[in-house]
Amino acid sequence: MDQHNFKGKNIPHINLNPEMTIEDLVDVYSKSGYNGRQLGDAAKLYAKMINDNATICLTVSGALTPVGFGGIFKSLIERGFVDWIITTGANVYHEDHFAWGLPIKQGSFDVDDMKLYEKEIVRIRDVFIKYYETLEAEDQVIQKIFKDNLIDKPFTTAEFSNIIGMISKERSKYPERSFVTAAYDYDVPLYISTLKDSSLALNLAVHRLRDKTYSLDFVREILEQSSIVYNSKKSGILELGGGVPKNSAQQTGPLLDQILRRDTGGQDYIIQITDARPDTGGLSGATLEEGKSWGKIQDSHNDVITVYADATIAFPIIALYVLSNQKSRKPKRLYKKLNKYYENLKSEFLKSSEKFYDK
């Protein structure tokens, strides 16, 4: 669409009133400008993804679960608005605190961290976590879970997370307070894009020093992720932040097209909420439009929206919008379909000759 004209919609003189709903608020945003307009359009694009029955991936970077956002992820999973997830180890590790009733409290960023260290308080910006009562207690949980699980056999992080969800479901004090448990209940594959860069992997060290081996099959993992896209009629991503989770979801396009020569064209929709700049060349700030040159998206002009904002501010608005006006979808239960999807991709790939494989 050619935007080089003066034919856009008139910007209204905004009127707020106490009876307004979240739908009304999002409409106010979408009729305005700047990142407010982007936020409103992003909420409506998420609704479109749901209505089009797209297979939706949620990517979550950083540490959003320590501020309670796992509850929002859980609600979206339960309504069928998230079909698979890629996140950091930190988000899975800290989410488990809520399931086991381990304390996390509001603190302050205006503190002396030397004094916090003496008081055995760990800080994530303005969130306080106790060293022994929370972190060490969680470490014991993780160590017990994987003392005898996934030993000496290849596994993916989806399997790793599924086990955490299963144990939390069966044994934790508050299983209803975990999106990891919800992912287990609804068969939502939950991948951890950088497992070794987290306390989850650090807790495997006590077993590795006792000669127990953990073999992450990361190639199987990226093939599984690509097979989800390959076996879906339409695919979309809701990205909270950037980093490795963002790229892990987007690189399904280049794997399918550039490497496996499937010519699928990438994602149909992407929403990105980020505060990263695009001009430094980093992945977190890379524009979605740039991804077209890599085959990560179908169309660089339509159904891709970036909201430059703090995800803790923008994401609840987008989530509440779809929770308020979209009917629940039947869960796709992709975790149980991963082997089928993988074998289908494998079969289709092996039907075609590999141009350089034997050279």
C-alpha positions in Angstrom: 0.0 0.0 0.0 1.4 3.4 -1.0 1.5 5.6 2.1 2.8 8.7 0.3 -0.4 10.6 0.3 -2.8 12.6 2.5 -5.6 10.1 2.6 -5.2 8.7 6.1 -7.9 8.7 8.8 -8.7 11.9 10.7 -7.2 11.9 14.2 -10.1 12.5 16.7 -10.1 14.8 19.7 -9.8 12.1 22.3 -12.6 11.9 24.9 -12.1 9.5 27.9 -15.0 8.5 30.2 -15.3 6.2 33.3 -17.5 3.7 31.4 -14.8 2.9 28.8 -13.8 -0.8 28.4 -10.4 -2.2 27.4 -11.7 -2.4 23.8 -12.5 1.3 23.9 -9.1 2.1 25.3 -7.3 0.1 22.6 -9.5 1.9 20.0 -8.3 5.2 21.4 -4.7 4.1 21.0 -5.2 2.9 17.5 -6.8 6.1 16.4 -3.9 8.2 17.8 -0.2 8.2 16.8 3.3 7.3 17.7 3.7 4.1 19.8 0.2 4.5 21.2 -1.1 3.8 17.7 1.3 0.9 17.3 0.1 -0.6 20.6 -3.6 -0.3 19.5 -2.8 -1.9 16.2 -0.8 -4.6 17.8 -3.7 -5.6 20.1 -6.0 -5.8 17.0 -3.4 -7.8 15.1 -3.2 -10.3 17.9 -7.0 -10.7 17.7 -6.7 -11.2 14.0 -4.1 -14.0 14.6 -6.6 -15.7 16.9 -9.5 -15.3 14.5 -7.5 -16.7 11.6 -6.6 -19.7 13.7 -2.9 -19.1 13.3 -0.5 -21.2 15.3 0.8 -18.6 17.8 4.3 -18.7 19.4 4.9 -16.5 22.4 8.6 -15.5 22.9 9.6 -14.1 26.2 13.1 -12.7 26.9 14.6 -11.3 30.1 12.9 -12.1 33.3 9.2 -11.3 33.3 8.0 -14.0 35.6 9.5 -12.5 38.7 7.0 -9.6 38.3 4.1 -12.0 38.1 3.6 -12.1 34.3 3.5 -15.9 34.3 -0.2 -15.5 35.4 -0.9 -13.6 32.1 0.9 -16.3 30.1 -1.2 -18.9 31.9 -4.5 -17.2 31.0 -3.5 -17.0 27.3 -2.6 -20.7 27.3 -5.9 -21.7 28.9 -7.8 -19.7 26.4 -6.0 -21.3 23.5 -4.3 -18.0 22.5 -0.7 -19.4 22.8 0.2 -22.6 21.1 4.0 -22.8 21.8 6.5 -20.8 23.7 10.2 -19.9 23.5 11.7 -18.3 26.6 14.7 -17.9 28.8 15.7 -20.3 31.6 15.3 -17.4 34.0 11.6 -17.2 33.3 11.0 -20.9 33.9 13.2 -20.9 37.0 11.6 -17.9 38.7 8.1 -19.0 37.7 8.5 -22.1 39.7 8.9 -20.0 42.9 5.2 -19.2 42.7 4.2 -22.9 42.3 6.2 -23.9 45.4 5.2 -20.8 47.5 8.7 -19.4 47.6 8.7 -15.6 48.4 9.3 -12.8 45.9 8.7 -9.3 47.1 8.7 -5.7 45.8 11.8 -3.9 46.8 13.6 -0.8 45.4 16.2 0.0 42.7 17.5 2.9 44.9 19.5 0.7 47.2 23.1 -0.2 48.3 23.7 -3.6 46.8 26.6 -4.2 49.2 24.0 -4.1 52.0 21.6 -6.3 50.2 24.3 -8.9 49.7 25.0 -8.8 53.5 21.3 -9.4 54.1 21.2 -12.3 51.6 18.7 -10.5 49.3 19.1 -10.9 45.5 17.8 -8.0 43.4 16.3 -7.9 39.9 15.8 -4.1 39.4 13.1 -3.4 42.1 12.2 -7.1 42.8 13.8 -8.7 45.9 14.4 -12.5 46.2 15.8 -14.2 49.3 18.9 -16.2 48.8 18.1 -19.2 51.0 14.4 -19.1 51.4 13.8 -18.8 47.7 16.8 -19.5 45.5 18.4 -22.3 47.5 14.9 -23.9 48.0 14.3 -23.7 44.3 17.7 -25.2 43.6 16.8 -28.2 45.7 13.6 -28.6 43.7 15.4 -28.6 40.3 18.2 -30.8 41.5 15.7 -33.4 42.8 13.7 -33.3 39.6 16.7 -34.0 37.4 18.6 -36.4 39.6 17.2 -39.3 37.7 15.4 -37.7 34.7 16.8 -37.2 31.2 20.1 -39.0 32.1 22.3 -40.4 29.3 19.8 -39.8 26.5 19.2 -37.0 24.0 16.4 -34.5 25.0 15.0 -31.2 24.0 14.2 -28.3 26.3 10.5 -28.9 25.5 10.9 -32.3 27.2 12.9 -30.6 30.0 10.1 -28.1 30.7 7.4 -30.7 30.4 9.0 -32.6 33.3 9.1 -29.5 35.4 5.5 -28.9 34.7 4.5 -32.4 35.5 6.4 -32.4 38.9 4.9 -29.0 39.8 1.5 -30.3 38.9 1.8 -33.4 41.1 3.9 -32.0 44.1 4.0 -28.3 44.3 1.9 -26.3 46.8 0.3 -24.0 44.3 0.4 -25.7 40.8 -2.3 -23.2 39.6 0.3 -20.4 40.0 2.5 -21.6 37.1 2.4 -21.1 33.4 4.9 -24.0 33.2 2.2 -26.3 34.7 -0.4 -24.8 32.4 1.9 -25.6 29.4 2.1 -29.2 30.7 -1.7 -29.4 31.1 -2.5 -28.0 27.7 0.4 -29.7 25.8 2.0 -26.4 24.9 5.7 -27.0 23.9 7.8 -24.8 26.1 11.3 -24.3 24.7 14.2 -22.7 26.6 16.4 -21.0 24.0 19.5 -20.8 26.1 19.3 -23.5 28.8 22.9 -23.3 29.8 22.7 -19.6 30.5 20.4 -20.1 33.5 20.1 -21.4 37.0 18.3 -24.4 35.6 21.5 -25.7 33.9 23.6 -24.6 36.9 21.7 -27.0 39.0 22.6 -29.9 36.7 26.3 -29.3 37.7 25.9 -31.3 41.0 24.8 -34.3 39.0 27.4 -33.9 36.2 30.2 -34.0 38.7 28.8 -37.4 39.7 29.3 -38.5 36.1 25.7 -38.1 35.0 25.5 -36.9 31.5 22.9 -34.5 30.0 22.7 -34.4 26.2 20.6 -31.5 24.8 19.6 -32.3 21.2 19.5 -28.7 20.0 19.4 -29.7 16.4 16.3 -31.8 17.0 14.9 -28.8 18.8 15.3 -26.4 16.0 13.8 -28.9 13.6 10.8 -29.4 15.9 10.2 -25.7 16.0 10.5 -25.4 12.2 8.2 -28.4 11.8 5.5 -26.6 13.8 5.6 -23.7 11.3 5.8 -26.1 8.3 2.7 -28.1 9.5 0.6 -25.0 10.2 -1.6 -23.2 7.7 -0.8 -19.9 9.2 1.8 -18.9 11.9 2.4 -15.9 14.0 4.7 -14.7 16.9 4.1 -12.4 19.8 7.5 -11.3 20.9 8.1 -9.8 24.3 11.6 -8.3 24.1 14.2 -9.7 21.7 17.3 -11.7 22.3 17.6 -15.4 21.6 13.9 -16.3 22.1 13.0 -13.8 19.3 15.5 -15.2 16.9 14.8 -18.8 17.7 11.2 -18.4 16.6 12.1 -16.3 13.5 14.9 -18.5 12.3 12.3 -21.2 11.5 11.9 -19.3 8.2 15.5 -19.5 7.0 15.9 -23.1 8.1 12.8 -24.1 6.1 13.7 -22.0 3.0 17.4 -21.5 2.9 18.6 -24.8 4.3 15.8 -27.3 3.7 14.5 -25.5 0.6 10.8 -25.7 1.5 9.9 -22.3 0.2 7.4 -21.6 3.0 8.2 -17.9 3.2 8.3 -17.4 7.0 5.8 -16.1 9.5 2.4 -14.7 8.5 2.2 -12.3 11.5 4.6 -10.9 14.0 4.1 -8.5 16.9 7.2 -7.2 18.6 7.3 -5.3 21.9 10.8 -4.0 22.4 12.8 -1.1 23.8 15.9 -1.9 21.8 17.3 0.4 19.1 17.5 -0.8 15.5 20.5 1.3 14.5 23.1 -0.7 16.4 22.8 -3.9 14.4 21.7 -6.0 17.3 19.0 -8.7 16.9 16.9 -7.4 19.7 16.4 -4.1 17.9 16.3 -5.4 14.3 13.1 -4.4 12.6 10.6 -7.0 11.5 10.7 -5.6 8.0 14.5 -6.4 7.9 13.5 -10.0 8.6 11.9 -10.3 5.1 15.4 -10.3 3.6 16.1 -13.4 5.6 12.8 -15.1 4.8 11.6 -14.8 8.3 8.3 -13.2 7.4 5.8 -13.5 4.5 5.2 -9.8 3.9 7.2 -6.9 5.2 4.3 -4.5 4.5 1.4 -6.2 6.2 0.7 -7.9 9.6 4.0 -7.0 11.2 3.9 -4.4 14.0 6.6 -3.2 16.4 5.7 -1.4 19.6 8.6 0.5 21.1 7.7 0.2 24.8 8.4 -1.6 28.0 6.8 -5.0 27.8 5.6 -4.7 31.4 3.5 -1.7 30.3 2.3 -2.7 26.8 1.8 -6.5 27.1 -1.0 -6.5 29.7 -3.0 -4.2 27.5 -2.7 -6.4 24.5 -3.4 -9.6 26.5 -6.5 -8.1 28.3 -7.8 -6.9 24.9 -7.9 -10.4 23.4 -9.0 -12.0 26.7 -12.0 -9.6 26.8 -13.2 -9.9 23.2 -12.0 -13.2 21.7 -13.7 -16.6 22.1 -11.6 -19.4 23.5 -9.9 -21.6 20.9 -9.6 -25.4 21.1 -6.1 -26.2 22.3 -3.8 -27.4 19.5 -1.9 -29.6 21.9 1.3 -29.4 19.8 3.5 -31.2 22.3 1.8 -34.5 21.5 2.1 -33.8 17.8 5.9 -32.9 17.7 7.0 -36.4 16.6 4.3 -36.5 13.8 5.3 -33.0 12.6 9.0 -33.8 12.7 8.5 -37.0 10.7 6.4 -35.2 8.2 9.1 -32.5 7.6 11.7 -35.2 7.4 9.7 -37.2 4.9 9.1 -34.2 2.7 12.8 -33.1 2.9 14.1 -36.6 1.9 11.9 -36.7 -1.1 14.0 -34.0 -2.8 17.7 -34.4 -3.6 20.2 -32.4 -1.6 22.2 -30.3 -4.0 25.5 -30.2 -2.1 25.1 -33.1 0.3 27.3 -35.6 -1.5 29.9 -33.2 -2.8 
